[in-house]
Amino acid sequence: MREGEPSRTAFGAAALRAVHQEVDEPRIFTDPLARQILGEDRLPDRAWNQPRLRLFIAVRHRFAEDSLAAAVARGTRQVVVLGAGLDTFAYRNPFPGTRVFEVDHPATGAWKREQLVEVGIEVPDEVRFVAVDFERDSLAERLVEAGFDAARPAFFLWLGVVPYLSDDAVRATLAVVAAVPDGEVVLDYMKAVEDAPAAARSDRATLEAHVAQAGEPLVPGRDQEHVHALLRDAGFDEIEDIGRREIRARYLGLPPGGSEGDAHVVRARVTRR
Ligand SMILES: C[S@@+](CC[C@H](N)C(=O)[O-])C[C@H]1O[C@@H](n2cnc3c(N)ncnc32)[C@H](O)[C@@H]1O
C-alpha cells in the first residue's frame, strides 16, 4: 500500500466484478452495485482481458456470500468485511437484523466513504466503518470500539487480501476470527506457480507486475499445507478449500479436469470449543 493513498488493487478487483456482470456467461456472482460504486471512471481495458481472474473473483464472492447465508440461517447476526475495498455487500445486504463492519486500511476506507457519497449509494444504519492496518493495529480492539460483540457469532469475508499480507498479520487476524463463537471466515490465497501450466504462469506474471506497479506487491505464494496449518493452528477445525478443478465443476458445470490452478478460496469455521 502506498502511504496515505487508497488501494489501487481495490479498484481493479471492483472493475473485474463490474465487467463480470456485463460479459460473463454464466454470471456466477450478481452484484447490482458493482458498476455504480466505480463512478464515472472508464473501466481499465485489462478488466475485459482477464477472464480467468474475473471468474476467480466472481467465484470467491459467490462462495463467500453463499457461506454467509448459511451462517445467517444458523443465527449469525454480525458480518465483518475485512479489507473491504469497493465490496458492495454492506449496501445490498439481504439479511435484516445483521450488523456489518467494513474494515479497511485507513486511506482506502476514507476514500470509499467519499466514493459512496459521490456515486449516490446509501449506507444503511447498521454499517460501521473500521480503520485497521492488519500489519500494525489490533483488529479485535478496533472492532469492539466500533460496537462489535466478540461474545456473539460472526462471519468474516476476507477476499483478495491475504495474498498481500505477511504470515504474522494473517495469524493475528485469524486469531480474532477463531476467538468468536462459531467464528467463520472465507479467504483466498495464491500458491506458487512454478509447476503450473504456461497460461497460469503468464496470468500470474501479469498480475504480479500490475500489483507491484500499483505499490501493492504480492507476498510469495503459499502452499495449501501452509495455509491449512495457519488455519488449524488458529483453532479452525472445519476447512473447505476449493481450487480450479472444483470451481469448474461447481460453478461452470464442467468436468473437473485440467490443472488445479494457483488461486484457491477457503471457508474455515470453528465448530469445537
Ligand atoms: C485487492 S483489494 C480487495 C478488496 C475487496 N476485498 C475485494 O475483494 O474487492 C485489497 C484490499 O486489502 C486492503 N489491504 C491491503 N493491505 C492491508 C493492510 N495491511 N491492512 C488493511 N487493509 C489492507 C486494501 O486496502 C484493499 O482494500
The ligand as an SDF file (V2000), in Angstrom:
LIG
                    3D

 27 29  0  0  0  0  0  0  0  0999 V2000
   -7.3020   -6.4400   -3.9180 C   0  0  0  0  0  0  0  0  0  0  0  0
   -8.1200   -5.3870   -2.7910 S   0  0  0  0  0  0  0  0  0  0  0  0
   -9.5440   -6.3940   -2.3990 C   0  0  0  0  0  0  0  0  0  0  0  0
  -10.6900   -5.5640   -1.9460 C   0  0  0  0  0  0  0  0  0  0  0  0
  -12.0110   -6.3000   -1.7440 C   0  0  0  0  0  0  0  0  0  0  0  0
  -11.9510   -7.2130   -0.6240 N   0  0  0  0  0  0  0  0  0  0  0  0
  -12.4240   -7.0160   -2.9960 C   0  0  0  0  0  0  0  0  0  0  0  0
  -12.4670   -8.2410   -2.9900 O   0  0  0  0  0  0  0  0  0  0  0  0
  -12.6820   -6.3330   -3.9720 O   0  0  0  0  0  0  0  0  0  0  0  0
   -7.1010   -5.4810   -1.3490 C   0  0  0  0  0  0  0  0  0  0  0  0
   -7.7160   -4.7720   -0.1250 C   0  0  0  0  0  0  0  0  0  0  0  0
   -6.8950   -5.0790    1.0190 O   0  0  0  0  0  0  0  0  0  0  0  0
   -6.6760   -3.9010    1.7470 C   0  0  0  0  0  0  0  0  0  0  0  0
   -5.3890   -4.0590    2.4490 N   0  0  0  0  0  0  0  0  0  0  0  0
   -4.1930   -4.4190    1.9200 C   0  0  0  0  0  0  0  0  0  0  0  0
   -3.2540   -4.4250    2.8840 N   0  0  0  0  0  0  0  0  0  0  0  0
   -3.8820   -4.0710    4.0320 C   0  0  0  0  0  0  0  0  0  0  0  0
   -3.4550   -3.8850    5.3750 C   0  0  0  0  0  0  0  0  0  0  0  0
   -2.1750   -4.0710    5.7290 N   0  0  0  0  0  0  0  0  0  0  0  0
   -4.3600   -3.5110    6.3040 N   0  0  0  0  0  0  0  0  0  0  0  0
   -5.6680   -3.3060    5.9480 C   0  0  0  0  0  0  0  0  0  0  0  0
   -6.1300   -3.4760    4.6960 N   0  0  0  0  0  0  0  0  0  0  0  0
   -5.2480   -3.8400    3.7520 C   0  0  0  0  0  0  0  0  0  0  0  0
   -6.6530   -2.7940    0.7270 C   0  0  0  0  0  0  0  0  0  0  0  0
   -6.9290   -1.5280    1.3200 O   0  0  0  0  0  0  0  0  0  0  0  0
   -7.7340   -3.2560   -0.2400 C   0  0  0  0  0  0  0  0  0  0  0  0
   -8.9950   -2.7710    0.1360 O   0  0  0  0  0  0  0  0  0  0  0  0
  1  2  1  0
  2  3  1  0
  2 10  1  0
  3  4  1  0
  4  5  1  0
  5  6  1  0
  5  7  1  0
  7  8  2  0
  7  9  1  0
 10 11  1  0
 11 12  1  0
 11 26  1  0
 12 13  1  0
 13 14  1  0
 13 24  1  0
 14 15  1  0
 14 23  1  0
 15 16  2  0
 16 17  1  0
 17 18  1  0
 17 23  2  0
 18 19  1  0
 18 20  2  0
 20 21  1  0
 21 22  2  0
 22 23  1  0
 24 25  1  0
 24 26  1  0
 26 27  1  0
M  CHG  2   2   1   9  -1
M  END
$$$$
